[in-house]
Amino acid sequence: MDPRAERGFIAVVGATGRQGGGPARAVLADPGGGFAVRALTRDPASEGARELAAAGAEVVAADLNDPASVRAAFTGAYGAFCCTFYWDDFSPDTELRHARAMAEAAAAAGLRHVVFSTLEDTRQFSPLDDQRIPTLRGRYKVPFYDGKADAEVAFREAGVPTTFLRTALFWENLIAFGFGPQRGADGTLTLTYALGHARMPGIAAQDIGKVAYTAFRRTDEFAGQTISTAGEHLTGYQMASQLTRALGEEVRYNPVPPDTFRTFPIPAADEIANMFCYYQDFEAEVCGARDLGRTAS
């Protein structure tokens, strides 16, 4: 262990990805903060893993489908940043199974603090029998939200001191997830969302990492708490305006009805359309839970 890590190390699940990369780099950027990083990855030989090792992280192989590897990686840690990866197989059941593997490993290791990246249960606002937002798979409104909310139970049942960190759209998804503006046949860049005039909360992955790191540094304050975070609340028009400035060419916002968005040939179009419905119908609740001032502090 790094001798500077008086408080121990933080085990970071998915440290080479966008979610886990933020907390890993936030800890590494503060060598005097008392923590070291143990970066968990399925492929320690990957470029991202090598970069983390060069930055001072201990890189270990671990796979959420192999609970024993997670238990080994958590052993001796102060805490762990935990996240699930819905987009691997589009399965809330997989998210729950992986959450149980992490929660059980955290309990076995006696971790003092876990930060679990999660999202709210949209069914608390739009029950399954409320067809303003169509019910999907008979169980969900927005599966990649609701599945994470369901997975929180794993940490509560395990009795692990946990901060439930409810995140927001990663701005990086505008690049890496195909969520950004697309160039049309006329050459114009267009941002097409079923968001109407509502605001959408978003945040950079590195800023999620900073929030998570703050929670670890202030365990007594944040363990056991649910906190929601965002860097900005922007309408589609505001996003298009900011992208216009950043890219140096015009980006237009094209609001479409959710039912139109559902027809788009993209993965999980119906789920993403439901997310937009949620933002439109419950904008005050979604944005109100994510205090920009608190995130900045």
Order of alpha helices (4+ residues) and beta strands (2+ residues): beta-alpha-beta-alpha-beta-alpha-beta-alpha-beta-alpha-beta-beta-alpha-beta-beta-beta-alpha-alpha-beta-beta-alpha-beta-alpha-alpha-alpha-alpha
